[in-house]
């Protein structure tokens, strides 16, 4: 859960500073400042920081907003302030469980995370749900359960809750009812998500990456127009791969998934008693590689040399694969 300190909201990886409060008829104003911290498995802040991660996320997110604004998409991005911070318009937070959302409500966060999936790589929550029988392939427009990493015939749009203590998966009808929106408005949300996905697919392909999945958040403006908000298309929100090697926060998830700490996480997710302290920090050599991963993808994504000694993506991938082979042989 985010921590509130005066006019600041301290999230998992960024600090939101509220400069002006929103109203039903007017946007508010805030800044997003990105930090080098990271979080996995909904645990909260992990014990170490990843150098240059915050700047990498900020640069990629700002770049994505600017490029989609050029395509005519409405977003809450206003301007970059520094390599770690940018200004945004803000909207109201209305809670469905408190019956605060109505069909004519304006300037508010749509309480959904909208997920787009181009493939279901190992670790994908949808692949886990398919394999467990929680959902059937036909429920998501598939004829069968795909192999891990197999490209889907067409992107799948999926939904989870946004404002609850733990995210819940929703089908399209449940998502529509939760957000108190019409079928046409639901269609517009899906179309915006697919437009963002298409942009990210093309951008990723241009630098040699496969874009497996990602997520976006949206809001309604004071005129009840759809608007893209928060951040998207970074190594934290999306899963990218280079020749089947993950280049995202999944690298860290995979490392921690192999230790006892992850078993306590599984107990927590299953509602069983657990003893969950912070795990040990990442090994220094892996931390260095992960930092270089964020930097190398950022530089390629924004097409700018930002740091003086960042290796190319392929070199980072080779080192990550060598590190993984070393772990597997131990």
C-alpha positions in Angstrom: 0.0 0.0 0.0 1.2 3.5 -0.8 2.2 5.8 2.1 0.8 9.3 2.4 3.1 12.0 3.8 1.4 15.4 3.6 0.9 16.2 -0.1 3.1 13.2 -1.2 2.1 9.6 -2.0 5.0 7.3 -1.7 4.4 4.3 -4.0 6.5 1.3 -4.6 8.8 2.9 -7.2 7.7 6.5 -7.5 6.7 9.5 -5.4 3.6 11.4 -6.4 3.6 15.0 -5.2 0.1 16.6 -5.4 0.3 20.3 -6.5 -3.4 20.9 -7.1 -6.4 18.8 -6.2 -8.8 17.7 -8.9 -12.5 18.3 -8.9 -15.4 16.9 -11.0 -14.9 19.8 -13.5 -11.1 20.4 -13.4 -7.9 18.4 -13.5 -5.5 18.5 -10.7 -1.7 18.7 -11.0 1.1 16.5 -9.7 4.6 15.3 -10.4 5.9 11.7 -10.7 9.4 11.3 -9.4 10.9 7.9 -10.0 13.2 6.0 -7.6 15.6 3.2 -7.9 13.6 0.9 -5.6 11.8 -2.2 -6.8 8.9 -4.5 -5.7 7.9 -8.0 -6.7 5.1 -10.4 -5.8 3.2 -7.6 -4.1 5.7 -7.8 -1.2 6.5 -4.1 -1.1 9.9 -2.5 -1.1 12.8 -5.0 -1.6 16.0 -4.6 0.4 18.2 -3.0 -2.2 18.0 -0.4 -5.0 18.9 -0.9 -8.7 21.2 1.9 -9.9 19.7 4.1 -12.7 16.4 2.1 -12.7 14.3 5.2 -11.8 15.8 7.3 -14.6 15.4 4.5 -17.1 11.7 4.1 -16.2 11.1 7.9 -16.3 12.8 8.4 -19.7 10.9 5.5 -21.3 7.5 6.5 -19.8 7.9 10.1 -20.9 9.0 9.0 -24.4 5.9 6.8 -24.7 3.5 9.5 -23.7 5.0 12.0 -26.1 4.9 9.6 -29.0 1.3 8.6 -28.4 0.2 12.2 -28.0 1.7 12.7 -31.5 -0.8 10.0 -32.7 -3.6 12.0 -31.2 -4.1 10.0 -28.0 -5.3 12.0 -25.0 -2.9 11.4 -22.0 -2.3 13.0 -18.6 1.4 13.7 -19.4 2.2 17.5 -19.3 6.0 17.9 -19.5 9.3 16.4 -18.4 10.9 18.3 -15.5 14.1 16.3 -15.1 15.5 12.8 -16.1 13.7 11.5 -12.9 10.5 13.5 -12.9 7.6 14.7 -15.0 4.4 16.6 -14.5 0.9 15.1 -15.0 -2.7 16.1 -14.8 -4.6 14.2 -12.0 -8.1 12.9 -11.6 -10.3 11.9 -8.7 -10.2 8.5 -7.1 -13.8 7.1 -6.7 -14.3 3.7 -5.1 -16.8 1.2 -6.7 -17.4 -0.5 -3.3 -18.5 2.8 -1.8 -20.9 3.4 -4.8 -19.1 6.6 -5.6 -19.1 6.0 -9.4 -22.2 6.9 -11.5 -22.9 6.8 -15.3 -22.3 10.6 -15.5 -19.3 10.8 -13.2 -16.4 12.9 -14.6 -12.7 13.4 -14.0 -12.0 10.1 -12.3 -9.7 7.0 -12.4 -11.4 4.0 -14.1 -10.9 1.3 -11.4 -9.3 -1.2 -13.8 -5.9 -2.4 -14.9 -6.3 -3.2 -18.6 -3.8 -5.9 -19.7 -2.8 -6.8 -23.2 -1.2 -10.1 -24.1 0.6 -11.0 -27.3 2.0 -14.2 -25.9 1.9 -16.1 -22.7 5.5 -16.5 -21.6 6.6 -18.7 -18.6 5.4 -16.8 -15.5 2.3 -15.3 -17.2 -0.6 -15.2 -14.8 -3.0 -16.1 -17.6 -1.0 -19.2 -18.5 -1.1 -20.3 -14.8 -4.9 -19.8 -14.8 -5.3 -21.8 -18.0 -3.1 -24.6 -16.8 -4.9 -24.8 -13.4 -8.3 -24.9 -15.0 -9.4 -21.6 -13.4 -10.3 -20.4 -16.9 -10.8 -22.3 -20.2 -9.1 -21.3 -23.5 -12.5 -20.5 -25.0 -13.1 -17.9 -22.2 -10.3 -15.7 -23.7 -10.9 -16.5 -27.4 -8.4 -19.3 -27.7 -8.9 -22.8 -29.2 -6.3 -24.4 -26.9 -3.8 -23.6 -24.2 -0.8 -22.1 -26.0 2.8 -23.2 -25.4 4.8 -20.9 -23.2 6.0 -18.0 -25.3 3.9 -18.9 -28.3 2.7 -15.9 -30.2 -1.1 -15.6 -30.0 -3.3 -15.4 -33.1 -4.3 -11.9 -31.9 -3.8 -9.9 -28.7 -5.9 -10.7 -25.7 -7.3 -7.9 -23.5 -7.6 -8.9 -19.9 -8.8 -7.0 -16.8 -8.0 -6.8 -13.1 -9.2 -4.6 -10.3 -7.2 -1.5 -9.5 -8.3 -0.1 -6.1 -8.6 -3.2 -4.0 -6.0 -4.6 -1.5 -5.2 -7.4 -3.9 -5.8 -7.4 -7.7 -8.7 -9.7 -8.8 -9.0 -11.0 -12.4 -12.3 -10.0 -14.0 -14.0 -11.0 -17.2 -15.2 -8.3 -19.6 -18.7 -8.1 -18.2 -17.5 -8.0 -14.5 -15.0 -5.2 -15.5 -17.8 -3.2 -17.2 -20.1 -3.5 -14.1 -17.3 -2.6 -11.7 -16.5 0.6 -13.6 -20.2 1.5 -14.1 -19.7 2.0 -17.8 -21.6 1.2 -21.0 -20.8 -1.4 -23.5 -19.7 1.3 -26.0 -17.4 2.8 -23.4 -16.0 -0.6 -22.6 -15.2 -1.1 -26.3 -13.4 2.3 -26.4 -11.3 1.2 -23.5 -10.3 -2.0 -25.3 -9.6 -0.1 -28.5 -7.3 2.4 -26.6 -5.5 -0.5 -24.9 -4.9 -2.2 -28.3 -3.6 1.0 -29.8 -1.1 1.3 -27.0 -0.2 -2.3 -27.5 0.3 -1.9 -31.2 2.6 1.1 -30.6 4.7 -0.9 -28.1 4.9 -3.9 -30.4 6.2 -1.8 -33.2 8.7 0.1 -31.0 10.0 -3.1 -29.4 10.4 -4.8 -32.8 12.4 -1.8 -34.0 15.1 -2.5 -31.3 15.0 -6.3 -31.6 12.7 -7.1 -28.8 9.5 -9.1 -28.5 6.7 -7.5 -26.5 4.9 -10.3 -24.6 2.4 -8.4 -22.4 1.8 -5.2 -20.5 -0.9 -3.1 -18.9 -2.3 0.4 -18.9 -4.6 2.5 -16.7 -7.1 5.0 -17.9 -9.4 7.8 -16.6 -12.2 10.0 -17.7 -11.5 13.7 -18.1 -13.9 16.5 -16.9 -15.6 16.1 -20.3 -15.8 12.3 -19.8 -13.3 11.7 -22.6 -11.0 8.7 -22.2 -7.4 9.5 -21.2 -4.3 7.4 -20.7 -2.7 7.8 -17.3 0.0 6.5 -14.9 3.0 4.8 -16.7 3.3 2.0 -19.3 5.7 0.4 -21.7 8.6 0.1 -19.3 10.5 -2.9 -17.9 8.4 -2.7 -14.8 4.9 -2.7 -16.4 5.6 -4.8 -19.5 7.4 -8.0 -20.4 10.0 -7.8 -23.2 12.2 -10.6 -24.5 15.3 -10.7 -26.6 15.6 -14.1 -28.4 13.5 -15.7 -25.6 15.5 -14.1 -22.7 13.5 -11.9 -20.4 14.4 -8.2 -20.3 12.1 -7.0 -17.6 11.4 -7.2 -13.9 10.8 -10.9 -14.6 14.5 -11.4 -14.3 14.3 -10.5 -10.6 11.2 -12.5 -10.1 12.8 -15.6 -11.6 15.8 -15.3 -9.2 13.8 -15.0 -6.1 11.3 -17.7 -7.2 14.1 -20.3 -6.6 14.6 -19.5 -2.9 12.7 -20.4 0.2 11.3 -16.8 0.5 9.2 -17.4 -2.6 7.5 -20.4 -0.9 6.4 -18.1 1.8 5.0 -15.8 -0.9 3.0 -18.7 -2.2 1.5 -19.4 1.2 0.6 -15.7 1.5 -1.2 -15.8 -1.9 -3.0 -18.9 -0.9 -4.2 -17.4 2.4 -2.1 -19.8 4.5 -0.1 -18.7 7.6 3.3 -17.4 6.5 6.4 -15.8 7.9 7.6 -13.2 5.4 10.5 -11.0 6.2 12.5 -9.2 3.5 14.8 -11.5 1.5 18.5 -11.1 1.2 19.6 -8.4 -1.4 20.3 -9.5 -4.9 23.9 -10.8 -5.4 26.1 -7.8 -6.5 26.9 -9.3 -9.9 23.3 -9.9 -10.7 22.3 -6.4 -9.4 24.9 -4.9 -11.7 23.5 -6.9 -14.7 19.9 -5.9 -13.9 21.0 -2.2 -13.7 22.6 -2.6 -17.1 19.5 -4.2 -18.5 17.4 -1.2 -17.5 20.0 1.2 -19.0 20.6 -0.6 -22.2 16.9 -1.0 -23.1 16.2 2.6 -22.1 18.9 3.9 -24.4 17.7 1.8 -27.3 14.0 2.7 -26.7 14.5 6.5 -26.6 17.3 6.3 -29.2 19.7 8.4 -27.1 23.0 7.8 -25.5 22.3 8.6 -21.9 25.1 7.0 -20.0 28.8 6.7 -21.1 29.5 3.0 -20.7 26.2 1.2 -21.2 26.6 -2.1 -23.2 24.3 -3.0 -26.0 21.2 -5.1 -25.3 22.6 -8.2 -26.9 25.8 -8.0 -24.7 23.6 -7.7 -21.5 21.5 -10.7 -22.6 24.6 -12.8 -23.2 25.8 -12.0 -19.7 22.4 -12.7 -18.1 22.3 -16.1 -19.9 25.8 -16.9 -18.7 24.8 -15.9 -15.1 21.7 -18.2 -15.4 23.8 -21.1 -16.6 26.2 -20.6 -13.7 23.3 -20.7 -11.2 21.9 -23.8 -12.8 25.2 -25.6 -12.5 25.6 -24.9 -8.8 
